[in-house]
Every structure is written in structure tokens, then in C-alpha cells.
């Protein structure tokens, strides 16, 4: 429409204002949290179960001379092998 050159620009400016308002609100929440000392999810970065450190238990079967790695402390279930010995577990927390 040649008769309304400013229509799109106004629409865009309104969107821009909404975006700024959202960012302001986010910033205000962060500042508030900092003052009260309550840790939000983006601040508390304690390594949890998914900290990237693989948890592996290495099992060895003397009778078969086999080594198996499992993600849990439960001995692997392999037919015919029941003499699993845990040779190494996950590194102790450090």
C-alpha cells in the first residue's frame, strides 16, 4: 500500500518495545535475586548427576578373563559368568 509508509515501522517499534520490556523484567529479577542472596538455577552450578563425568564400574571375570564396564554398581548379568569382581568404580568426589 503506497499510502501507509509508516505502518510497518510503527509495528516494528512496538515489538522492539515489548522485547526491551521483557529484558528489563529479566534484569530486574536477576538484580533482586542477587540482593536477596537466593540462588537461581543459572547461579547454582553444582555438579549434579549429569556433570559430564562418566560414572563407570569396571568388572572382571577371572574365569573368562573378561572385563565389562557398567554404568551402575550392579554386577553385569552375563549368562554363564557369576564371578564378577569389581576392579574400579567412579572416581571419588573431588
DSSP file (Angstrom, degrees, kcal/mol; ACC not computed):
  #  RESIDUE AA STRUCTURE BP1 BP2  ACC     N-H-->O    O-->H-N    N-H-->O    O-->H-N    TCO  KAPPA ALPHA  PHI   PSI    X-CA   Y-CA   Z-CA
    1    1 A X    >         0   0    0      0, 0.0     3,-1.0     0, 0.0     0, 0.0   0.000 360.0 360.0 360.0 114.7    0.0    0.0    0.0
    2    2 A X  T 3   +     0   0    0      1,-0.2     3,-0.3     3,-0.0     0, 0.0   0.733 360.0  65.8 -71.1 -18.8    1.7    3.2   -1.1
    3    3 A X  T 3  S+     0   0    0      1,-0.2     2,-0.3     2,-0.1    -1,-0.2   0.588  97.5  53.5 -81.7  -8.6   -0.5    5.4    1.2
    4    4 A X    X   +     0   0    0     -3,-1.0     3,-0.7     1,-0.1     4,-0.4  -0.620  53.3 154.6-127.4  74.6    0.8    4.0    4.5
    5    5 A X  T 3  S+     0   0    0     -2,-0.3     4,-0.5    -3,-0.3     3,-0.2   0.802  75.3  50.2 -70.8 -26.6    4.6    4.2    4.7
    6    6 A X  T 3> S+     0   0    0      1,-0.2     4,-2.1     2,-0.1    -1,-0.2   0.527  84.3  88.6 -92.3  -3.1    4.8    4.3    8.5
    7    7 A X  H <> S+     0   0    0     -3,-0.7     4,-1.9     1,-0.2    -1,-0.2   0.944  91.4  41.3 -62.7 -51.0    2.6    1.4    9.3
    8    8 A X  H  > S+     0   0    0     -4,-0.4     4,-2.4     1,-0.2    -1,-0.2   0.908 113.2  54.2 -64.0 -41.9    5.2   -1.3    9.3
    9    9 A X  H  > S+     0   0    0     -4,-0.5     4,-2.3     1,-0.2    -1,-0.2   0.903 108.1  49.3 -61.4 -40.4    7.8    0.8   11.1
   10   10 A X  H  X S+     0   0    0     -4,-2.1     4,-2.1     1,-0.2    -1,-0.2   0.899 109.9  51.9 -64.8 -39.6    5.4    1.5   13.9
   11   11 A X  H  X S+     0   0    0     -4,-1.9     4,-2.1     1,-0.2    -1,-0.2   0.909 110.4  48.6 -61.6 -43.1    4.6   -2.2   14.3
   12   12 A X  H  X S+     0   0    0     -4,-2.4     4,-2.5     1,-0.2    -1,-0.2   0.893 108.7  52.6 -66.6 -39.5    8.3   -3.0   14.5
   13   13 A X  H  X S+     0   0    0     -4,-2.3     4,-2.3     1,-0.2    -1,-0.2   0.892 107.8  52.1 -64.4 -37.5    8.9   -0.3   17.1
   14   14 A X  H  X S+     0   0    0     -4,-2.1     4,-2.1     2,-0.2    -1,-0.2   0.920 110.0  48.5 -64.8 -42.1    6.1   -1.7   19.2
   15   15 A X  H  X S+     0   0    0     -4,-2.1     4,-2.3     1,-0.2    -2,-0.2   0.920 109.9  52.4 -61.4 -42.7    7.7   -5.2   19.0
   16   16 A X  H  X S+     0   0    0     -4,-2.5     4,-2.4     1,-0.2    -1,-0.2   0.895 107.8  51.7 -60.5 -41.2   11.0   -3.7   19.9
   17   17 A X  H  X S+     0   0    0     -4,-2.3     4,-2.5     1,-0.2    -1,-0.2   0.902 108.9  50.5 -63.6 -40.7    9.5   -2.0   23.0
   18   18 A X  H  X S+     0   0    0     -4,-2.1     4,-2.3     2,-0.2    -1,-0.2   0.912 110.0  50.1 -63.2 -41.3    8.0   -5.3   24.1
   19   19 A X  H  X S+     0   0    0     -4,-2.3     4,-2.3     1,-0.2    -2,-0.2   0.922 111.1  48.5 -63.5 -43.2   11.3   -7.0   23.8
   20   20 A X  H  X S+     0   0    0     -4,-2.4     4,-2.6     1,-0.2    -1,-0.2   0.903 109.8  52.7 -62.3 -41.2   13.1   -4.3   25.8
   21   21 A X  H  X S+     0   0    0     -4,-2.5     4,-2.4     1,-0.2    -1,-0.2   0.904 108.8  50.1 -62.5 -40.6   10.4   -4.5   28.5
   22   22 A X  H  X S+     0   0    0     -4,-2.3     4,-2.3     2,-0.2    -1,-0.2   0.926 111.2  48.0 -63.2 -44.5   11.0   -8.3   28.7
   23   23 A X  H  X S+     0   0    0     -4,-2.3     4,-2.8     1,-0.2    -2,-0.2   0.900 110.2  52.9 -63.4 -39.9   14.7   -7.8   29.0
   24   24 A X  H  X S+     0   0    0     -4,-2.6     4,-2.8     1,-0.2    -1,-0.2   0.936 109.0  49.2 -58.9 -47.2   14.2   -5.2   31.7
   25   25 A X  H  X S+     0   0    0     -4,-2.4     4,-2.4     1,-0.2    -1,-0.2   0.903 111.6  49.2 -60.7 -41.5   12.0   -7.5   33.7
   26   26 A X  H  X S+     0   0    0     -4,-2.3     4,-2.3     1,-0.2    -1,-0.2   0.931 111.8  48.3 -63.9 -44.7   14.6  -10.3   33.4
   27   27 A X  H  X S+     0   0    0     -4,-2.8     4,-2.5     1,-0.2    -2,-0.2   0.901 110.6  51.6 -62.4 -40.9   17.3   -7.9   34.5
   28   28 A X  H  X S+     0   0    0     -4,-2.8     4,-2.5     1,-0.2    -1,-0.2   0.909 109.0  50.7 -63.7 -41.8   15.2   -6.7   37.5
   29   29 A X  H  X S+     0   0    0     -4,-2.4     4,-2.4     1,-0.2    -1,-0.2   0.918 110.8  48.9 -62.2 -42.7   14.6  -10.3   38.6
   30   30 A X  H  X S+     0   0    0     -4,-2.3     4,-2.4     2,-0.2    -2,-0.2   0.926 111.8  48.2 -62.5 -44.7   18.3  -11.1   38.5
   31   31 A X  H  X S+     0   0    0     -4,-2.5     4,-2.2     1,-0.2    -1,-0.2   0.913 111.4  50.9 -62.2 -42.6   19.2   -8.0   40.5
   32   32 A X  H  X S+     0   0    0     -4,-2.5     4,-2.3     1,-0.2    -1,-0.2   0.918 110.4  49.1 -60.3 -44.3   16.5   -8.8   43.0
   33   33 A X  H  X>S+     0   0    0     -4,-2.4     4,-1.6     1,-0.2     5,-0.8   0.892 108.9  53.1 -63.6 -39.9   17.9  -12.3   43.4
   34   34 A X  H  <5S+     0   0    0     -4,-2.4    -1,-0.2     1,-0.2    -2,-0.2   0.907 110.3  48.0 -62.1 -41.4   21.4  -11.1   43.8
   35   35 A X  H  <5S+     0   0    0     -4,-2.2    -2,-0.2     1,-0.2    -1,-0.2   0.909 114.1  44.3 -67.7 -42.1   20.3   -8.8   46.6
   36   36 A X  H  <5S-     0   0    0     -4,-2.3    -1,-0.2    -5,-0.2    -2,-0.2   0.700 104.2-130.9 -78.5 -16.8   18.3  -11.4   48.5
   37   37 A X  T  <5 +     0   0    0     -4,-1.6     2,-0.4     1,-0.3    -3,-0.2   0.553  55.9 144.8  82.4   6.2   21.1  -13.9   48.0
   38   38 A X      < -     0   0    0     -5,-0.8     2,-0.5    -6,-0.2    -1,-0.3  -0.669  47.9-130.2 -80.4 129.3   18.8  -16.7   46.8
   39   39 A X        -     0   0    0     -2,-0.4     2,-0.1    -3,-0.1    -1,-0.0  -0.662  20.6-159.2 -84.7 127.8   20.5  -18.7   44.1
   40   40 A X    >>  -     0   0    0     -2,-0.5     4,-2.4   -10,-0.1     3,-1.5  -0.409  38.9 -91.3 -92.9 176.4   18.6  -19.3   41.0
   41   41 A X  T 34 S+     0   0    0      1,-0.3    -1,-0.1     2,-0.2    -2,-0.0   0.824 125.6  54.5 -61.2 -30.9   19.2  -22.1   38.5
   42   42 A X  T 34 S+     0   0    0      1,-0.1    -1,-0.3     3,-0.1     3,-0.1   0.622 114.0  41.5 -80.4  -9.0   21.7  -20.0   36.5
   43   43 A X  T <4 S+     0   0    0     -3,-1.5     2,-1.2     1,-0.2    -2,-0.2   0.843  98.1  73.1 -99.8 -46.4   23.8  -19.2   39.6
   44   44 A X     <  +     0   0    0     -4,-2.4     2,-0.4     1,-0.1    -1,-0.2  -0.557  55.2 167.3 -74.2  98.3   23.9  -22.6   41.4
   45   45 A X        +     0   0    0     -2,-1.2     2,-0.4    -3,-0.1    -1,-0.1  -0.491  11.0 154.9-112.2  63.1   26.2  -24.6   39.2
   46   46 A X        -     0   0    0     -2,-0.4     2,-0.4     1,-0.1    -2,-0.0  -0.719  54.2-105.2 -86.3 136.4   26.9  -27.5   41.5
   47   47 A X        -     0   0    0     -2,-0.4     4,-0.1     2,-0.1     2,-0.1  -0.462  48.4-176.6 -64.2 121.1   28.0  -30.6   39.6
   48   48 A X    >   -     0   0    0     -2,-0.4     3,-1.2     2,-0.0    -1,-0.1  -0.140  49.7 -66.3-101.3-161.2   25.0  -32.9   39.7
   49   49 A X  T 3  S+     0   0    0      1,-0.3     3,-0.2     2,-0.1    -2,-0.1   0.790 136.0  49.7 -61.8 -26.1   24.5  -36.4   38.4
   50   50 A X  T 3   +     0   0    0      1,-0.2    -1,-0.3     2,-0.1     4,-0.1  -0.233  69.4 131.1-104.4  44.6   24.8  -35.1   34.9
   51   51 A X  S <  S-     0   0    0     -3,-1.2    -1,-0.2     2,-0.2     3,-0.1   0.432  82.7-104.8 -79.0   4.1   28.0  -33.2   35.5
   52   52 A X  S    S+     0   0    0      1,-0.3     2,-0.6    -3,-0.2    -1,-0.1   0.229  85.8 123.4  94.5 -16.8   29.7  -34.7   32.5
   53   53 A X        -     0   0    0      1,-0.0    -1,-0.3    -4,-0.0     2,-0.2  -0.705  64.5-128.9 -79.7 118.2   31.9  -37.1   34.5
   54   54 A X        -     0   0    0     -2,-0.6     2,-0.8    -3,-0.1    -4,-0.0  -0.481  13.2-143.1 -69.7 134.5   31.1  -40.6   33.2
   55   55 A X        +     0   0    0     -2,-0.2     2,-0.4    35,-0.1    -1,-0.1  -0.871  31.7 169.7 -98.8 113.4   30.3  -42.9   36.1
   56   56 A X        -     0   0    0     -2,-0.8     2,-0.5     2,-0.0    15,-0.2  -0.977  25.8-162.1-131.3 138.6   31.7  -46.3   35.2
   57   57 A X  E     -A   70   0A   0     13,-3.0    13,-2.9    -2,-0.4     2,-0.6  -0.976  15.5-151.1-114.9 126.7   32.2  -49.5   37.1
   58   58 A X  E     -AB  69  88A   0     30,-3.5    29,-3.1    -2,-0.5    30,-1.5  -0.873  13.2-168.3-103.8 124.8   34.7  -51.9   35.6
   59   59 A X  E     -AB  68  86A   0      9,-3.5     9,-2.7    -2,-0.6     2,-0.4  -0.859   4.0-160.2-113.5 144.7   34.1  -55.6   36.3
   60   60 A X  E     -AB  67  85A   0     25,-2.7    25,-2.4    -2,-0.3     2,-0.7  -0.984   7.8-154.3-127.9 135.5   36.5  -58.5   35.7
   61   61 A X  E  >> -AB  66  84A   0      5,-3.0     4,-2.2    -2,-0.4     5,-1.1  -0.905   3.6-167.0-108.3 106.7   35.7  -62.2   35.4
   62   62 A X  T  45S+     0   0    0     -2,-0.7    -1,-0.2    21,-0.7    22,-0.1   0.867  86.9  55.0 -60.0 -35.9   38.7  -64.3   36.4
   63   63 A X  T  45S+     0   0    0      1,-0.2    -1,-0.2    20,-0.1    21,-0.0   0.861 122.4  26.0 -68.6 -33.9   37.1  -67.5   34.9
   64   64 A X  T  45S-     0   0    0     -3,-0.3    -1,-0.2     2,-0.1    -2,-0.2   0.541  98.4-128.5-104.5  -9.5   36.6  -66.0   31.5
   65   65 A X  T  <5 +     0   0    0     -4,-2.2     2,-0.3     1,-0.2    -3,-0.2   0.850  61.0 144.3  64.0  32.5   39.3  -63.4   31.5
   66   66 A X  E   < -A   61   0A   0     -5,-1.1    -5,-3.0     2,-0.0     2,-0.4  -0.796  40.1-156.3-109.3 148.1   36.7  -60.8   30.5
   67   67 A X  E     -A   60   0A   0     -2,-0.3     2,-0.4    -7,-0.2    -7,-0.2  -0.978  12.6-176.3-120.3 134.7   36.3  -57.2   31.5
   68   68 A X  E     -A   59   0A   0     -9,-2.7    -9,-3.5    -2,-0.4     2,-0.5  -0.992  14.7-147.9-131.5 138.2   32.9  -55.4   31.3
   69   69 A X  E     -A   58   0A   0     -2,-0.4     2,-0.3   -11,-0.2   -11,-0.2  -0.914  19.4-177.1-106.6 129.6   32.1  -51.7   32.0
   70   70 A X  E     -A   57   0A   0    -13,-2.9   -13,-3.0    -2,-0.5     6,-0.0  -0.907  31.6-135.6-124.2 153.7   28.7  -50.9   33.5
   71   71 A X  S    S+     0   0    0     -2,-0.3     2,-0.3   -15,-0.2   -16,-0.1   0.498  88.0  50.0 -84.0  -3.1   27.1  -47.5   34.4
   72   72 A X  S    S-     0   0    0      2,-0.3   -15,-0.1   -15,-0.1    -2,-0.1  -0.843  88.5-110.0-132.2 169.8   25.8  -48.8   37.7
   73   73 A X  S    S+     0   0    0     -2,-0.3     2,-0.3     2,-0.1    13,-0.0   0.495  84.5 107.2 -77.8  -2.5   27.2  -50.6   40.8
   74   74 A X  S    S-     0   0    0      1,-0.1    -2,-0.3   -17,-0.0     3,-0.1  -0.603  80.7-110.0 -79.5 135.5   25.2  -53.7   39.9
   75   75 A X        -     0   0    0     -2,-0.3    -1,-0.1     1,-0.1    -2,-0.1  -0.316  41.4 -99.7 -61.1 144.2   27.3  -56.6   38.6
   76   76 A X        -     0   0    0     -8,-0.1     2,-0.8     1,-0.1     8,-0.2  -0.317  28.9-130.8 -64.9 148.9   26.7  -57.3   34.9
   77   77 A X        +     0   0    0     -3,-0.1     2,-0.4     3,-0.0     5,-0.1  -0.864  39.3 159.8-105.7 103.6   24.4  -60.2   34.1
   78   78 A X  B >   -C   81   0B   0     -2,-0.8     3,-2.2     3,-0.6    -2,-0.0  -0.988  46.3-105.2-124.8 130.5   26.1  -62.4   31.5
   79   79 A X  T 3  S+     0   0    0     -2,-0.4     3,-0.1     1,-0.3    -2,-0.0  -0.260 102.8   9.2 -55.9 130.5   25.0  -65.9   31.0
   80   80 A X  T 3  S+     0   0    0      1,-0.1     2,-0.5     2,-0.0    -1,-0.3   0.384 106.7  98.3  84.9  -4.9   27.4  -68.4   32.5
   81   81 A X  B <   +C   78   0B   0     -3,-2.2    -3,-0.6     1,-0.1    -1,-0.1  -0.956  27.3 146.2-120.6 117.9   29.5  -65.8   34.3
   82   82 A X        +     0   0    0     -2,-0.5    -1,-0.1    -5,-0.1    -3,-0.0   0.167  54.0  83.7-132.6  19.1   28.9  -65.3   38.0
   83   83 A X        +     0   0    0      2,-0.1   -21,-0.7     0, 0.0   -20,-0.1  -0.110  55.8 158.4-113.7  38.0   32.3  -64.5   39.4
   84   84 A X  E     -B   61   0A   0    -23,-0.2     2,-0.4    -8,-0.2   -23,-0.2  -0.372  21.9-163.8 -63.9 135.2   32.4  -60.8   38.5
   85   85 A X  E     -B   60   0A   0    -25,-2.4   -25,-2.7    -2,-0.1     2,-0.6  -0.987  20.9-125.4-121.0 128.8   34.9  -58.8   40.6
   86   86 A X  E     +B   59   0A   0     -2,-0.4   -27,-0.2   -27,-0.2     3,-0.1  -0.609  31.9 173.3 -74.6 117.9   34.7  -55.0   40.7
   87   87 A X  E     +     0   0A   0    -29,-3.1     2,-0.3    -2,-0.6   -28,-0.2   0.754  64.2   3.5 -98.7 -27.5   38.1  -53.7   39.7
   88   88 A X  E     -B   58   0A   0    -30,-1.5   -30,-3.5     3,-0.0    -1,-0.3  -0.970  58.4-169.8-158.2 146.5   37.3  -50.0   39.5
   89   89 A X        -     0   0    0     -2,-0.3   -32,-0.2   -32,-0.2     3,-0.1  -0.480  48.5 -56.1-117.7-170.3   34.5  -47.6   40.2
   90   90 A X  S    S-     0   0    0     -2,-0.2    -1,-0.2     1,-0.1   -35,-0.1  -0.339  70.2 -88.2 -67.0 152.8   33.8  -44.0   39.5
   91   91 A X        -     0   0    0      1,-0.1    -1,-0.1    -3,-0.1     3,-0.1  -0.352  50.5-101.9 -61.5 140.2   36.4  -41.5   40.9
   92   92 A X        -     0   0    0      1,-0.1    -1,-0.1    -3,-0.1     0, 0.0  -0.347  53.0 -83.4 -62.0 143.6   35.7  -40.4   44.4
   93   93 A X              0   0    0      1,-0.2    -1,-0.1    -3,-0.1    -3,-0.0  -0.164 360.0 360.0 -51.8 135.3   34.1  -36.9   44.5
   94   94 A X              0   0    0     -3,-0.1    -1,-0.2     0, 0.0    -2,-0.1   0.387 360.0 360.0-151.3 360.0   36.8  -34.3   44.4
